[in-house]
Amino acid sequence: MHHELSLITTIAAALGFGLLFGMIAVRLKLPALVGYLAAGIVIGPATPGFVADVSLASQLAEIGVMLLMFGVGLHFSLRDLLDVRRIALPGAILQIAVATLMGIGMAYLWGWSLGAGLVFGLALSVASTVVLLRALEARGVLDSMNGRIAVGWLVVEDLVTVLVLVLLPALAGPLGGKGGDGDTSLLYALGKTLLQVGAFVAFMLIVGRKLFPWFLWRVAKTASRELFTLSVIAAAVGIAYGSSELFGVSFALGAFFAGMVLRESDLSHRAAEESLPLRDAFSVLFFVSVGMLFDPMVLVESPLKVLAVVLVIIFGKSIAAMLLVLALRYPLNTAITVSASLAQIGEFSFILAALGISLGLMPQEGQSLILAGAIISIAVNPLLFTAIEPLQRWLRANSQAVRNMEASPDPLAELPMSVPHERLTGQVVLVGFGRVGRRIADELTAQGVHFVVAEQNRELVEALRRRDQPAVVGNAAEPAVLIQAHIARASVLVIATPDTFHVRTMVETAKMLNPTIRCVVRTHNEEEAELLRKETGGKVFLGEHELAGSMSRYVMETLEKKEHAH
């Protein structure tokens, strides 16, 4: 193979084999990404036959991570991140601590050093944002409350990992490794890292929020679709690279903040749409590159170690996360969704493992076990999401502890006695207080209409109550939540949440408690809208239709004004 053609050969092989094995996986009723991983194993150096360039594939995969994290940022605002900080921040830190301790425990039993155990445990603790996004997008729950919590949780994990990657060289010497810069103290390394990350975040929030949306508008005014697409990709990759070089943060985190600041532009939806094909293509390269790094012989040589690693990834840290979410009084559905989101490892785990080996902290066997755990957990993860609903029903039916936890008194789950009676008669029950829900609430307030908010985010409910706005926490698909919102005396139920999975249950429960109530529902696609109209009998608003209707009305009003003027 000619050296100058290795890039083309690698891309062609990765995409070609990825397509072939992805189709086979789908035909076997498996997720397509299982096929992508298998394709990587086939063209990797551990199997006979054609071998693609592993180094090039890894770099292409890094671009995929950048583009995917950029896409997350386009959908995830700073407000979303702040809304879930009370659960994401302590949750991510505690879950990392639990998984790291499990890793240290396994390393001790295998005769490894403390440094090896620390790196190994940290690598097992960090879930893959790429895998999570694919799972949430496939189920249409990326913008739901559970989706925002899971993404926020992983963003905190990424921030912690960035800190670890910088501190590890300074700690390598005391932990028995080669050590980094002997003159660099731990305190200096920590201070430098916090300063770099803080400077980057400040730059993106202060300068980036103004500069990059303005630049996007300038490009859009050229009316060139190619230039617009190029500007979006250049912003994603360029900011990610620049943030790494100038501020020392990871490519993934840089790309995420690039998307967040570009979201301030009115062109953010177009930017997301234009970058989607490239994001999909490069995400395939990411999964193929993971497969290329895997040596199947580890399954034969160390099956029990592989099993222990998989159990820690899928069950150990996930159970710890679920218990924490439940302890913070979030519903069982949220706890299980977050647990399923964390039951895999990915890109940051590989980076940590490679750094641990280069510093002499972790044996080569550790990297093989981490890759085996990643392959298996990524392949199993979509099945875990499928099992969320059955597992939820089983836990409620068979676990008295879960039932007691859900039944325990929660001050936010019921309205205060001080709410005046007249505000709870003929009121509107508003389910969801996201971007759409807030606008509806503002309009109802402006018109003097009383309403009660039902929202799963505890922080939002607390904030609403501080403003003397009646609100209850919980999933409105559960009768107790609608009962607390006094649905029996309400006039209208407005379902503004993007999670359409539970809409039918919400409407059925509302009509059972109040047969005369009128229901208003939002949705995102034509098929879903038609089903909701037939099954709920309510008024369904489809985003594209409402936009087209508003634009048409404006056009007709403009034409009428011109006719009257003449």
C-alpha positions in Angstrom: 0.0 0.0 0.0 1.4 3.4 -1.0 2.0 5.6 2.0 0.2 8.6 0.4 -2.9 6.5 -0.1 -3.2 5.1 3.5 -5.7 7.8 4.5 -8.0 7.0 1.6 -7.6 3.2 2.1 -8.4 3.5 5.8 -11.5 5.6 5.2 -12.7 3.4 2.4 -12.1 0.2 4.5 -13.7 1.6 7.6 -16.8 2.9 5.9 -17.2 -0.1 3.6 -16.8 -2.7 6.3 -18.8 -0.6 8.6 -21.7 -0.5 6.2 -21.5 -4.2 5.5 -21.4 -5.3 9.1 -23.9 -2.6 10.2 -26.4 -4.0 7.8 -25.8 -7.5 9.0 -26.3 -6.4 12.6 -29.6 -4.6 11.8 -30.8 -7.8 10.0 -30.0 -9.7 13.1 -32.1 -7.2 15.1 -29.0 -5.8 16.8 -27.9 -2.1 17.0 -25.9 -1.0 13.9 -23.0 0.1 16.2 -22.4 -3.6 17.1 -21.7 -4.1 13.4 -19.3 -1.1 13.3 -17.4 -2.5 16.3 -17.2 -5.9 14.5 -16.0 -4.2 11.3 -13.1 -2.6 13.3 -12.1 -6.0 14.8 -12.0 -7.5 11.3 -9.8 -4.8 9.8 -7.7 -4.4 12.9 -4.2 -5.8 13.5 -5.4 -8.5 15.9 -7.1 -10.5 13.1 -5.7 -12.0 9.9 -6.2 -10.4 6.5 -6.4 -6.7 5.6 -5.1 -4.3 8.3 -6.1 -0.6 8.2 -3.9 2.1 9.6 -4.8 2.2 13.3 -3.1 5.6 14.0 -5.1 7.3 11.1 -8.3 5.6 12.2 -7.8 6.9 15.7 -7.3 10.5 14.5 -10.4 10.2 12.2 -12.4 9.0 15.3 -11.2 12.0 17.2 -12.8 14.2 14.5 -16.0 12.2 15.0 -15.9 12.9 18.7 -15.5 16.6 18.1 -18.4 16.8 15.6 -20.7 14.7 17.9 -19.9 16.9 21.0 -20.4 20.0 18.8 -23.9 18.6 18.0 -24.6 18.1 21.7 -23.6 21.7 22.4 -25.9 23.0 19.7 -28.9 21.3 21.5 -27.6 21.9 25.1 -27.7 25.4 26.4 -25.9 26.8 29.5 -29.3 27.1 31.2 -29.8 23.3 30.6 -26.5 22.7 32.2 -27.3 24.9 35.2 -30.7 23.4 35.6 -29.3 19.9 36.3 -26.2 21.0 38.3 -27.5 19.8 41.7 -27.9 16.3 40.5 -25.2 16.1 37.8 -22.3 17.6 39.8 -22.6 15.4 43.0 -23.8 12.5 41.0 -20.9 12.4 38.6 -18.2 12.9 41.3 -19.7 10.2 43.6 -20.1 7.7 40.7 -16.5 8.3 39.6 -15.3 7.8 43.2 -17.2 4.5 43.5 -16.1 3.1 40.2 -12.5 4.1 40.9 -12.5 2.3 44.2 -13.9 -0.8 42.5 -11.0 -0.6 40.0 -8.4 -0.2 42.7 -9.9 -3.2 44.5 -9.7 -5.4 41.4 -6.1 -4.2 40.7 -5.1 -5.1 44.3 -6.5 -8.6 43.9 -4.6 -9.0 40.6 -1.3 -7.8 42.2 -1.1 -4.5 40.5 0.2 -1.3 42.1 -1.9 1.5 43.6 -1.1 3.7 40.6 -2.2 1.0 38.2 -5.5 0.6 40.1 -6.1 4.3 40.2 -5.7 4.7 36.4 -7.7 1.5 35.8 -10.6 2.6 38.1 -10.7 6.1 36.6 -10.9 4.6 33.1 -13.8 2.4 34.1 -15.7 5.3 35.7 -15.9 7.6 32.6 -18.8 6.8 30.2 -18.7 7.7 26.5 -20.7 10.8 25.5 -20.7 9.5 21.9 -22.5 6.3 22.8 -24.9 8.1 25.1 -25.9 10.6 22.4 -26.6 7.8 19.9 -28.8 6.0 22.4 -30.7 9.2 23.4 -31.2 10.4 19.8 -32.3 6.9 18.7 -35.1 7.1 21.3 -36.0 10.7 20.7 -35.3 11.7 24.4 -32.2 13.8 24.0 -34.2 17.0 24.8 -36.2 15.4 27.6 -35.5 16.0 31.3 -33.9 12.6 31.7 -31.8 13.2 28.6 -30.6 16.6 29.9 -29.6 15.1 33.2 -27.6 12.3 31.5 -25.8 14.7 29.2 -25.1 17.1 32.0 -23.8 14.2 34.2 -21.3 13.2 31.4 -20.2 16.8 30.8 -19.2 16.9 34.5 -17.4 13.6 34.0 -15.5 15.1 31.0 -14.5 18.1 33.1 -13.2 15.8 35.9 -11.3 13.7 33.3 -9.6 16.8 31.9 -8.4 17.6 35.4 -7.2 14.0 35.9 -5.3 14.0 32.5 -3.3 17.1 33.6 -2.7 16.0 37.2 -1.7 12.4 36.4 1.9 13.2 35.1 2.6 15.1 38.3 1.3 12.2 40.4 3.0 9.5 38.4 6.3 9.6 40.4 4.7 9.2 43.9 2.4 6.5 42.5 5.4 4.4 41.3 5.5 5.5 37.6 8.0 7.3 35.5 6.7 10.7 36.6 6.2 13.8 34.5 8.1 17.0 35.2 10.0 16.4 38.4 10.0 20.1 39.2 6.2 20.4 38.9 4.4 20.2 42.2 0.9 18.8 42.5 -0.4 22.2 43.7 1.1 24.0 40.7 -0.4 21.4 38.3 -3.8 21.7 39.9 -3.7 25.5 39.9 -2.6 25.6 36.3 -5.3 23.3 35.2 -8.1 25.1 37.0 -6.8 28.4 35.6 -6.7 27.1 32.0 -10.2 25.5 32.1 -11.6 28.6 33.8 -10.0 30.9 31.2 -11.4 28.8 28.4 -14.9 28.7 29.8 -14.8 32.5 30.4 -13.5 33.2 26.9 -16.2 31.1 25.3 -19.0 32.5 27.4 -17.9 36.2 27.2 -16.2 36.4 23.8 -17.4 33.3 22.0 -21.1 33.9 22.6 -20.8 37.2 20.7 -18.1 36.5 18.1 -19.1 33.1 16.7 -22.8 33.7 16.2 -21.9 37.0 14.5 -19.5 35.2 12.3 -22.1 32.6 11.4 -24.5 35.3 10.3 -21.8 36.9 8.1 -21.3 33.6 6.3 -25.0 33.0 6.0 -25.4 36.4 4.2 -23.2 35.1 1.4 -26.1 32.8 0.5 -23.6 30.0 -0.2 -24.7 26.7 1.3 -21.2 25.3 0.9 -19.6 28.2 2.8 -22.1 27.9 5.6 -21.5 24.1 6.0 -17.8 24.8 5.8 -18.0 27.5 8.5 -19.9 25.1 10.8 -17.4 22.3 10.5 -14.5 24.7 10.7 -15.9 26.2 13.9 -16.4 22.8 15.5 -13.0 21.4 14.6 -11.1 24.7 14.8 -12.4 25.7 18.2 -11.8 22.2 19.6 -8.2 22.2 18.3 -7.6 25.8 19.5 -9.0 25.1 22.9 -6.6 22.1 23.3 -3.6 24.1 22.1 -4.3 27.4 24.0 -6.1 26.2 27.1 -5.1 22.6 27.5 -8.7 21.2 27.6 -9.8 18.2 25.6 -11.0 18.3 22.0 -14.4 16.9 23.1 -14.9 19.6 25.7 -13.8 22.4 23.3 -16.2 21.2 20.6 -19.0 21.0 23.2 -18.6 24.6 24.2 -18.3 25.6 20.6 -21.7 24.2 20.0 -23.1 25.8 23.1 -22.0 29.3 22.1 -23.2 28.8 18.5 -26.5 27.9 19.9 -27.0 31.5 20.8 -27.4 32.2 17.0 -30.8 31.9 15.4 -29.0 29.8 12.8 -28.2 27.0 15.3 -30.9 24.7 13.9 -29.5 25.1 10.4 -26.0 24.5 11.7 -27.1 21.3 13.4 -28.8 20.1 10.2 -25.9 20.9 7.9 -23.3 19.1 10.1 -25.5 16.0 10.7 -24.3 13.9 7.7 -20.6 14.4 8.6 -21.4 13.7 12.3 -23.0 10.4 11.3 -20.1 9.4 9.0 -17.4 10.2 11.5 -19.2 8.5 14.4 -19.1 5.3 12.3 -15.3 5.8 12.1 -15.2 6.3 15.9 -16.8 2.9 16.5 -14.7 1.2 13.9 -11.5 2.6 15.4 -12.5 1.2 18.8 -12.9 -2.2 17.3 -9.5 -2.0 15.6 -7.8 -1.5 19.0 -9.4 -4.7 20.4 -7.4 -8.0 20.7 -9.9 -10.9 20.9 -7.3 -13.1 22.6 -7.9 -11.3 25.9 -11.3 -13.1 26.0 -9.4 -16.4 25.9 -6.5 -15.6 28.1 -8.3 -13.6 30.9 -12.1 -14.4 30.7 -12.7 -13.9 34.5 -10.9 -10.5 34.5 -13.0 -9.4 31.5 -16.2 -10.5 33.2 -15.2 -8.6 36.4 -14.5 -5.4 34.3 -17.9 -5.7 32.5 -19.7 -6.2 35.8 -18.2 -3.1 37.2 -19.0 -1.0 34.1 -22.6 -2.3 33.6 -23.7 -2.9 37.2 -21.3 -1.5 39.7 -21.2 2.2 38.9 -24.7 2.2 37.4 -26.3 0.9 40.6 -24.4 3.5 42.6 -25.7 6.2 40.3 -29.3 4.9 40.5 -29.2 4.9 44.3 -27.9 8.5 44.3 -30.6 9.8 41.9 -33.3 8.1 44.0 -31.8 9.6 47.2 -32.0 13.0 45.6 -35.8 12.3 45.2 -35.9 12.0 41.4 -38.3 9.5 40.0 -37.4 5.8 39.3 -37.6 6.4 35.5 -34.9 9.1 35.8 -32.7 6.9 38.0 -32.8 3.9 35.6 -32.3 6.1 32.5 -29.2 7.7 34.1 -27.9 4.3 35.1 -28.3 2.9 31.6 -26.6 6.0 30.2 -23.5 5.3 32.4 -23.3 1.5 31.7 -20.5 1.8 29.1 -17.1 3.4 28.6 -15.5 5.0 25.6 -13.2 7.6 24.3 -11.8 9.1 27.5 -11.2 5.7 28.9 -8.9 4.9 26.0 -7.0 8.2 26.5 -6.6 7.5 30.3 -5.3 4.0 29.6 -2.8 5.2 27.0 -1.5 7.9 29.4 -1.3 5.4 32.2 0.9 3.0 30.1 3.1 5.8 28.8 3.8 6.9 32.4 4.6 3.4 33.5 1.7 3.2 35.9 -0.5 0.5 34.3 0.5 -2.8 32.6 -0.4 -3.4 28.9 -3.0 -6.0 30.1 -5.0 -3.1 31.7 -5.5 -1.5 28.3 -6.7 -4.8 26.8 -9.2 -5.3 29.6 -10.4 -1.7 29.2 -10.9 -2.2 25.5 -12.7 -5.5 26.1 -15.0 -3.8 28.6 -15.7 -1.0 26.2 -16.5 -3.3 23.3 -18.9 -5.4 25.3 -20.6 -2.5 27.2 -21.1 -0.5 24.0 -22.7 -3.5 22.3 -24.9 -4.2 25.3 -25.9 -0.6 26.1 -28.8 -0.2 23.6 -30.3 -3.4 25.0 -30.2 -1.8 28.5 -32.2 1.2 27.2 -34.8 -1.2 25.8 -35.1 -2.9 29.2 -35.8 0.4 31.1 -39.6 0.1 31.2 -39.7 -3.6 32.0 -37.1 -3.1 34.8 -39.0 -0.2 36.2 -42.2 -2.3 36.4 -40.3 -5.2 38.0 -38.6 -3.1 40.6 -41.9 -1.5 41.7 -43.6 -4.9 41.8 -40.8 -6.8 43.7 -38.8 -4.2 45.7 -40.4 -2.9 48.9 -37.4 -0.6 49.3 -38.2 1.1 45.9 -41.8 1.4 46.8 -41.0 2.9 50.2 -38.6 5.4 48.6 -41.2 6.5 46.0 -43.9 6.7 48.6 -41.8 8.7 51.2 -43.1 12.2 51.8 -41.6 14.8 49.4 -42.4 18.5 50.0 -42.1 19.3 46.3 -44.5 16.5 45.3 -47.5 18.3 46.6 -48.7 21.8 46.5 -48.3 24.0 49.6 -51.5 24.5 51.6 -51.0 28.3 51.2 -52.0 28.3 47.5 -55.3 30.2 47.3 -58.3 28.0 46.3 -59.3 30.3 43.4 -55.9 29.6 41.7 -56.7 25.9 41.6 -60.1 26.1 40.0 -60.4 26.4 36.2 -56.6 26.7 36.0 -54.2 25.4 33.3 -52.0 22.4 34.1 -48.7 23.0 32.3 -46.6 19.8 31.9 -42.9 20.7 31.2 -41.1 23.9 31.9 -38.4 23.8 29.2 -37.9 26.2 26.3 -41.5 25.9 25.0 -43.1 25.6 28.5 -41.4 28.8 29.7 -42.9 30.8 26.7 -46.3 29.4 27.4 -46.0 30.3 31.0 -45.0 33.8 30.2 -48.0 34.3 27.9 -50.4 32.8 30.5 -48.9 35.1 33.2 -49.3 38.2 30.9 -52.9 37.3 30.3 -53.6 36.8 34.0 -54.4 33.1 33.6 -53.7 30.9 36.6 -51.7 27.7 36.0 -49.9 24.9 37.8 -46.6 23.5 36.5 -45.7 19.8 36.6 -42.0 19.3 36.0 -39.5 16.6 36.7 -36.6 19.0 37.4 -36.5 19.7 41.1 -34.4 22.8 40.8 -37.0 24.4 38.4 -39.8 23.5 40.7 -38.0 25.1 43.7 -37.3 28.2 41.6 -40.9 28.5 40.6 -42.1 28.2 44.1 -39.8 30.9 45.2 -41.6 33.1 42.7 -44.9 32.1 44.2 -45.8 30.0 41.2 -47.7 26.8 42.0 -45.6 23.8 40.8 -45.2 20.1 41.6 -42.3 17.8 40.9 -42.7 14.4 39.1 -43.6 12.6 35.9 -47.1 13.7 34.9 -47.7 10.2 33.5 -48.2 9.1 37.1 -51.7 9.9 38.5 -50.4 11.3 41.8 -48.6 14.1 40.0 -51.7 15.3 38.1 -53.8 14.9 41.2 -51.5 17.2 43.1 -51.8 19.7 40.2 -55.6 19.6 40.9 -56.3 18.2 37.4 -59.9 17.4 38.5 -60.7 21.1 38.6 -58.5 22.3 35.7 -59.9 23.6 32.4 -56.9 22.7 30.1 -54.0 20.3 30.2 -51.0 21.6 28.2 -48.2 19.1 27.5 -45.2 21.1 26.5 -42.5 18.5 27.3 -40.5 17.1 24.3 -40.8 13.6 25.7 -43.8 12.3 23.7 -43.3 8.7 25.1 -45.7 9.3 28.0 -48.1 11.7 26.4 -50.9 9.1 25.9 -50.7 8.0 29.5 -50.9 11.7 30.7 -54.0 12.4 28.6 -55.7 9.1 29.6 -55.1 9.9 33.3 -56.2 13.5 33.0 -59.5 12.5 31.2 -60.1 9.7 33.8 -59.8 12.3 36.6 -61.6 15.1 34.6 -63.7 13.9 31.6 -64.3 17.5 30.4 -60.7 18.7 30.3 -59.3 19.9 27.0 -55.8 18.7 26.1 -53.1 20.5 24.1 -50.1 18.6 23.0 -46.8 19.4 21.1 -45.0 17.0 18.8 -42.1 17.0 16.3 -43.3 14.8 13.4 -46.3 14.2 11.2 -46.8 10.5 12.1 -46.6 11.1 15.8 -49.1 14.0 15.5 -51.6 11.9 13.6 -51.4 9.1 16.2 -51.8 11.6 19.0 -54.9 13.1 17.4 -56.5 9.7 17.0 -55.6 8.3 20.4 -56.0 11.4 22.6 -58.6 13.4 20.8 -56.7 16.6 21.9 -55.4 19.5 19.9 -51.9 18.6 18.6 -49.4 21.3 17.5 -46.7 20.3 15.1 -43.8 22.7 15.0 -43.4 22.9 11.2 -47.2 23.5 10.7 -47.4 26.2 13.3 -44.4 28.0 11.8 -45.8 27.7 8.3 -49.2 29.0 9.5 -47.7 32.0 11.3 -45.7 32.9 8.3 -48.7 32.5 6.0 -50.9 34.7 8.2 -48.2 37.4 8.3 -47.9 37.3 4.5 -51.7 37.6 4.1 -51.9 40.5 6.6 -49.1 42.3 4.7 -50.9 41.9 1.4 -54.2 43.1 2.9 -52.4 46.2 4.3 -51.0 47.0 0.9 -54.4 46.6 -0.8 -56.0 48.9 1.8 -53.2 51.4 1.2 -54.0 51.5 -2.5 
